[in-house]
Amino acid sequence: MAALSNLSEKIITNYLENQNIKKDKDVEELYLARQGLTEVCSLRQFKFLKHLWLNGNKLRRINCLNGNCRLVELYLHNNQIVGITGTLHHLTCLKLLFLNNNQLTRLDSVLAELKKMNCLQTLSLFDNPIAQEPDYRIHVINALKSVFLLDRQEVSNMERNMARKVYQQEHNHVSESVAFGRRSQGSPGLYHRFNSLKCEATKFDNRDIGNSFLRDQVPYETHEDACNDRRSKKSIMLYTCLDWSKVPRIEERRTSEHPFDSPEIVTHVYR
């Protein structure tokens, strides 16, 4: 194992020299494709690594990416990888992942490892035993909703709808029962009894209705009789004022020798 690790270290050192890269922090791309590698040394020192090519080797396990959380593109196709459990779940920045032409046999474990990759857009899993499973494509589309290019074929809206119907039946049932921002329980007539009940007309007592001259009145022979009857039933209105006509003016007060009384109060009664 040490010799194999040393081989990958030598290849990496030669690559960095050819690229004239002297510091680990400056390494953003690393091309290690088609080198016949069966083991790769840890790449933890390359903290800013974004693009990694490991395709075309003889790798069976991927144990070299524990510290490379900034990876955006990872090429692992054309290897002999039998499982990825516990090796890629932390690569949440991945947008492109090629795993085609390997020996992956457990679809559920592969999808569980990739489920946290919410940025993953391009995924290749063809030429693996898992790609032969029934409804393989629909299962992947349902599990990895951010993927829009799967096995070199764009994911269509029809496939997304099919995946939703197959794997999210309860969610579909709830969505179809929601109307106007709330859940609909069906026809109002089925759930609201007042539609089938006959409401009786409200009965009013005539005494509760406002005052009306024509209510409960016997017709009069003439308009005068009706007006007189109406006038007699109206409430009494009192209007009181002073009778200033009998109060002398200021000149009369100065010239007269007789005392003057106070003004007389006059009250008018109206109906």
KOLMILO-64488 format. One line per field, with one value per residue (C-alpha): residue number from 1; residue in three letters; chain; y, z, x. Coordinates in nm, 3 decimals. Example, Ala and Ser with C-alpha at 12.3 -4.5 7.8 and 13.67 -1.06 7.14 Angstrom:
REM residues 2
pos	1, 2
code	ALA, SER
unit	A, A
v	-0.450, -0.106
w	0.780, 0.714
u	1.230, 1.367
//
This chain:
REM residues 271
pos	1, 2, 3, 4, 5, 6, 7, 8, 9, 10, 11, 12, 13, 14, 15, 16, 17, 18, 19, 20, 21, 22, 23, 24, 25, 26, 27, 28, 29, 30, 31, 32, 33, 34, 35, 36, 37, 38, 39, 40, 41, 42, 43, 44, 45, 46, 47, 48, 49, 50, 51, 52, 53, 54, 55, 56, 57, 58, 59, 60, 61, 62, 63, 64, 65, 66, 67, 68, 69, 70, 71, 72, 73, 74, 75, 76, 77, 78, 79, 80, 81, 82, 83, 84, 85, 86, 87, 88, 89, 90, 91, 92, 93, 94, 95, 96, 97, 98, 99, 100, 101, 102, 103, 104, 105, 106, 107, 108, 109, 110, 111, 112, 113, 114, 115, 116, 117, 118, 119, 120, 121, 122, 123, 124, 125, 126, 127, 128, 129, 130, 131, 132, 133, 134, 135, 136, 137, 138, 139, 140, 141, 142, 143, 144, 145, 146, 147, 148, 149, 150, 151, 152, 153, 154, 155, 156, 157, 158, 159, 160, 161, 162, 163, 164, 165, 166, 167, 168, 169, 170, 171, 172, 173, 174, 175, 176, 177, 178, 179, 180, 181, 182, 183, 184, 185, 186, 187, 188, 189, 190, 191, 192, 193, 194, 195, 196, 197, 198, 199, 200, 201, 202, 203, 204, 205, 206, 207, 208, 209, 210, 211, 212, 213, 214, 215, 216, 217, 218, 219, 220, 221, 222, 223, 224, 225, 226, 227, 228, 229, 230, 231, 232, 233, 234, 235, 236, 237, 238, 239, 240, 241, 242, 243, 244, 245, 246, 247, 248, 249, 250, 251, 252, 253, 254, 255, 256, 257, 258, 259, 260, 261, 262, 263, 264, 265, 266, 267, 268, 269, 270, 271
code	MET, ALA, ALA, LEU, SER, ASN, LEU, SER, GLU, LYS, ILE, ILE, THR, ASN, TYR, LEU, GLU, ASN, GLN, ASN, ILE, LYS, LYS, ASP, LYS, ASP, VAL, GLU, GLU, LEU, TYR, LEU, ALA, ARG, GLN, GLY, LEU, THR, GLU, VAL, CYS, SER, LEU, ARG, GLN, PHE, LYS, PHE, LEU, LYS, HIS, LEU, TRP, LEU, ASN, GLY, ASN, LYS, LEU, ARG, ARG, ILE, ASN, CYS, LEU, ASN, GLY, ASN, CYS, ARG, LEU, VAL, GLU, LEU, TYR, LEU, HIS, ASN, ASN, GLN, ILE, VAL, GLY, ILE, THR, GLY, THR, LEU, HIS, HIS, LEU, THR, CYS, LEU, LYS, LEU, LEU, PHE, LEU, ASN, ASN, ASN, GLN, LEU, THR, ARG, LEU, ASP, SER, VAL, LEU, ALA, GLU, LEU, LYS, LYS, MET, ASN, CYS, LEU, GLN, THR, LEU, SER, LEU, PHE, ASP, ASN, PRO, ILE, ALA, GLN, GLU, PRO, ASP, TYR, ARG, ILE, HIS, VAL, ILE, ASN, ALA, LEU, LYS, SER, VAL, PHE, LEU, LEU, ASP, ARG, GLN, GLU, VAL, SER, ASN, MET, GLU, ARG, ASN, MET, ALA, ARG, LYS, VAL, TYR, GLN, GLN, GLU, HIS, ASN, HIS, VAL, SER, GLU, SER, VAL, ALA, PHE, GLY, ARG, ARG, SER, GLN, GLY, SER, PRO, GLY, LEU, TYR, HIS, ARG, PHE, ASN, SER, LEU, LYS, CYS, GLU, ALA, THR, LYS, PHE, ASP, ASN, ARG, ASP, ILE, GLY, ASN, SER, PHE, LEU, ARG, ASP, GLN, VAL, PRO, TYR, GLU, THR, HIS, GLU, ASP, ALA, CYS, ASN, ASP, ARG, ARG, SER, LYS, LYS, SER, ILE, MET, LEU, TYR, THR, CYS, LEU, ASP, TRP, SER, LYS, VAL, PRO, ARG, ILE, GLU, GLU, ARG, ARG, THR, SER, GLU, HIS, PRO, PHE, ASP, SER, PRO, GLU, ILE, VAL, THR, HIS, VAL, TYR, ARG
unit	A, A, A, A, A, A, A, A, A, A, A, A, A, A, A, A, A, A, A, A, A, A, A, A, A, A, A, A, A, A, A, A, A, A, A, A, A, A, A, A, A, A, A, A, A, A, A, A, A, A, A, A, A, A, A, A, A, A, A, A, A, A, A, A, A, A, A, A, A, A, A, A, A, A, A, A, A, A, A, A, A, A, A, A, A, A, A, A, A, A, A, A, A, A, A, A, A, A, A, A, A, A, A, A, A, A, A, A, A, A, A, A, A, A, A, A, A, A, A, A, A, A, A, A, A, A, A, A, A, A, A, A, A, A, A, A, A, A, A, A, A, A, A, A, A, A, A, A, A, A, A, A, A, A, A, A, A, A, A, A, A, A, A, A, A, A, A, A, A, A, A, A, A, A, A, A, A, A, A, A, A, A, A, A, A, A, A, A, A, A, A, A, A, A, A, A, A, A, A, A, A, A, A, A, A, A, A, A, A, A, A, A, A, A, A, A, A, A, A, A, A, A, A, A, A, A, A, A, A, A, A, A, A, A, A, A, A, A, A, A, A, A, A, A, A, A, A, A, A, A, A, A, A, A, A, A, A, A, A, A, A, A, A, A, A, A, A, A, A, A, A
v	0.000, 0.237, 0.180, 0.249, 0.568, 0.671, 0.617, 0.852, 1.106, 1.098, 1.147, 1.443, 1.596, 1.567, 1.721, 2.020, 2.075, 2.069, 2.321, 2.534, 2.524, 2.553, 2.604, 2.361, 2.642, 2.728, 2.384, 2.404, 2.131, 1.792, 1.557, 1.197, 1.015, 0.696, 0.641, 0.279, 0.374, 0.127, 0.356, 0.734, 0.911, 1.163, 1.494, 1.674, 1.931, 2.072, 2.266, 2.466, 2.176, 2.214, 1.984, 1.630, 1.368, 1.011, 0.835, 0.551, 0.395, 0.070, 0.219, 0.006, 0.247, 0.625, 0.713, 1.020, 1.303, 1.353, 1.716, 1.834, 1.989, 2.251, 2.000, 2.107, 1.845, 1.487, 1.235, 0.873, 0.690, 0.390, 0.243, -0.064, 0.110, -0.129, 0.117, 0.482, 0.460, 0.705, 0.857, 1.131, 1.253, 1.557, 1.691, 1.912, 2.160, 1.903, 2.003, 1.726, 1.363, 1.089, 0.734, 0.548, 0.221, 0.096, -0.193, -0.025, -0.281, -0.113, 0.174, 0.267, 0.307, 0.517, 0.752, 0.775, 0.889, 1.155, 1.283, 1.583, 1.712, 1.979, 2.147, 1.832, 1.896, 1.640, 1.274, 0.967, 0.616, 0.417, 0.098, -0.001, -0.297, -0.051, 0.098, -0.235, -0.219, -0.166, 0.201, 0.295, 0.634, 0.732, 0.633, 0.851, 1.148, 1.125, 1.097, 1.367, 1.649, 1.894, 1.671, 1.786, 1.581, 1.209, 0.962, 1.216, 1.267, 1.570, 1.504, 1.593, 1.731, 1.414, 1.205, 1.433, 1.406, 1.029, 1.010, 1.225, 1.005, 0.683, 0.783, 1.074, 0.953, 1.104, 1.441, 1.427, 1.350, 1.652, 1.879, 1.777, 1.843, 2.196, 2.478, 2.853, 2.817, 2.559, 2.190, 2.113, 1.823, 1.790, 1.931, 2.174, 1.982, 1.675, 1.845, 2.137, 2.031, 2.374, 2.321, 2.038, 2.199, 2.413, 2.738, 2.873, 3.232, 3.471, 3.593, 3.948, 4.092, 4.406, 4.572, 4.544, 4.739, 5.115, 5.358, 5.391, 5.593, 5.340, 5.035, 4.883, 5.186, 5.183, 5.372, 5.724, 5.878, 6.202, 6.331, 6.581, 6.302, 6.119, 6.434, 6.521, 6.171, 6.182, 6.524, 6.403, 6.114, 6.315, 6.403, 6.752, 7.013, 7.314, 7.641, 7.911, 8.271, 8.624, 8.868, 9.163, 9.360, 9.478, 9.582, 9.966, 10.103, 10.287, 10.635, 10.538, 10.422, 10.756, 10.972, 10.764, 10.802, 10.459, 10.142, 9.867, 9.497, 9.211, 9.067, 8.817, 8.454, 8.307, 7.925, 7.776, 7.418, 7.219, 6.870
w	0.000, 0.084, -0.258, -0.428, -0.229, -0.316, -0.682, -0.666, -0.476, -0.749, -1.018, -0.828, -0.776, -1.146, -1.240, -1.011, -1.146, -1.502, -1.410, -1.224, -0.903, -0.583, -0.312, -0.214, -0.174, -0.544, -0.658, -0.796, -1.062, -1.045, -1.343, -1.246, -1.520, -1.691, -1.466, -1.373, -1.008, -0.768, -0.467, -0.427, -0.141, 0.068, -0.104, 0.220, 0.169, -0.138, 0.046, -0.259, -0.504, -0.727, -1.027, -0.997, -1.269, -1.146, -1.438, -1.634, -1.339, -1.143, -0.826, -0.617, -0.326, -0.290, 0.039, -0.060, -0.045, 0.328, 0.327, -0.016, 0.056, -0.219, -0.504, -0.785, -1.050, -0.985, -1.260, -1.136, -1.444, -1.603, -1.277, -1.071, -0.782, -0.591, -0.337, -0.231, 0.114, 0.356, 0.095, -0.093, 0.135, 0.253, -0.101, -0.090, -0.345, -0.623, -0.945, -1.170, -1.081, -1.326, -1.186, -1.502, -1.602, -1.251, -1.040, -0.821, -0.721, -0.449, -0.574, -0.234, -0.074, -0.368, -0.347, 0.031, -0.015, -0.270, -0.109, 0.060, -0.267, -0.332, -0.595, -0.804, -1.158, -1.378, -1.279, -1.476, -1.342, -1.661, -1.730, -1.365, -1.237, -1.058, -1.394, -1.476, -1.185, -1.264, -1.267, -1.200, -1.371, -1.199, -0.862, -0.912, -1.031, -0.723, -0.481, -0.637, -0.735, -0.829, -1.111, -1.455, -1.669, -1.584, -1.789, -2.066, -2.103, -1.979, -1.714, -1.856, -1.676, -1.765, -1.581, -1.276, -1.270, -1.303, -1.015, -0.804, -0.874, -0.800, -0.491, -0.345, -0.363, -0.029, -0.129, -0.458, -0.275, -0.048, -0.342, -0.536, -0.233, -0.175, -0.318, -0.260, 0.004, 0.215, 0.196, 0.019, 0.150, -0.162, -0.262, -0.005, -0.013, 0.129, 0.429, 0.507, 0.624, 0.590, 0.215, 0.262, 0.545, 0.471, 0.662, 0.789, 0.715, 1.004, 1.164, 1.291, 1.549, 1.418, 1.750, 1.688, 1.362, 1.352, 1.396, 1.087, 1.044, 0.808, 1.021, 1.187, 1.085, 0.954, 0.622, 0.665, 0.452, 0.389, 0.411, 0.677, 0.911, 0.862, 0.929, 1.239, 1.376, 1.302, 1.467, 1.782, 1.821, 1.779, 2.088, 2.238, 2.160, 2.387, 2.272, 2.534, 2.473, 2.620, 2.497, 2.413, 2.259, 2.604, 2.720, 2.694, 2.503, 2.666, 2.588, 2.746, 3.055, 3.091, 3.042, 3.222, 3.592, 3.634, 3.721, 3.460, 3.507, 3.392, 3.041, 3.014, 2.931, 2.649, 2.595, 2.263, 2.247, 1.921, 1.814
u	0.000, 0.283, 0.437, 0.105, 0.061, 0.411, 0.325, 0.029, 0.241, 0.506, 0.243, 0.096, 0.440, 0.522, 0.188, 0.241, 0.591, 0.464, 0.196, 0.455, 0.247, 0.452, 0.192, -0.083, -0.334, -0.296, -0.409, -0.763, -0.735, -0.570, -0.550, -0.470, -0.661, -0.540, -0.240, -0.314, -0.371, -0.532, -0.490, -0.461, -0.291, -0.484, -0.551, -0.630, -0.353, -0.529, -0.797, -0.906, -0.927, -1.235, -1.179, -1.043, -0.992, -0.942, -1.108, -0.951, -0.772, -0.825, -0.970, -1.208, -1.247, -1.232, -1.061, -0.863, -1.122, -1.180, -1.064, -1.176, -1.515, -1.481, -1.487, -1.722, -1.645, -1.537, -1.458, -1.453, -1.579, -1.409, -1.280, -1.368, -1.545, -1.775, -1.916, -1.908, -2.067, -1.903, -1.671, -1.861, -2.144, -1.945, -1.893, -2.202, -2.063, -2.047, -2.223, -2.091, -2.022, -1.926, -1.949, -2.040, -1.872, -1.796, -1.924, -2.186, -2.450, -2.660, -2.872, -3.018, -2.674, -2.552, -2.851, -2.817, -2.457, -2.558, -2.880, -2.713, -2.567, -2.829, -2.608, -2.561, -2.683, -2.506, -2.482, -2.370, -2.436, -2.486, -2.285, -2.324, -2.529, -2.758, -2.862, -3.031, -3.272, -3.644, -3.749, -3.386, -3.414, -3.741, -3.594, -3.285, -3.492, -3.712, -3.418, -3.196, -3.429, -3.152, -3.020, -3.131, -2.887, -2.885, -2.680, -2.626, -3.002, -3.195, -3.459, -3.800, -4.103, -4.290, -4.031, -4.048, -4.427, -4.404, -4.155, -4.383, -4.683, -4.493, -4.294, -4.491, -4.848, -4.947, -4.798, -4.989, -5.313, -5.264, -5.174, -5.484, -5.705, -5.577, -5.787, -5.760, -5.489, -5.670, -5.753, -6.079, -6.286, -6.494, -6.829, -6.973, -7.299, -7.122, -6.967, -7.198, -7.541, -7.696, -7.723, -7.969, -8.167, -8.472, -8.458, -8.789, -8.877, -8.826, -9.146, -9.167, -9.401, -9.567, -9.500, -9.126, -9.141, -9.092, -9.384, -9.605, -9.923, -10.082, -10.005, -10.315, -10.527, -10.880, -10.910, -11.054, -11.325, -11.138, -10.785, -10.886, -11.000, -10.675, -10.469, -10.668, -10.627, -10.258, -10.227, -10.399, -10.158, -9.842, -9.642, -9.682, -9.413, -9.366, -9.204, -9.142, -9.026, -9.045, -9.311, -9.087, -9.375, -9.488, -9.143, -9.089, -8.799, -8.514, -8.663, -8.995, -8.817, -8.637, -8.944, -9.209, -9.275, -9.443, -9.252, -9.225, -9.299, -9.074, -9.133, -9.414, -9.327, -9.534, -9.563, -9.680, -9.808, -9.777, -9.869
//
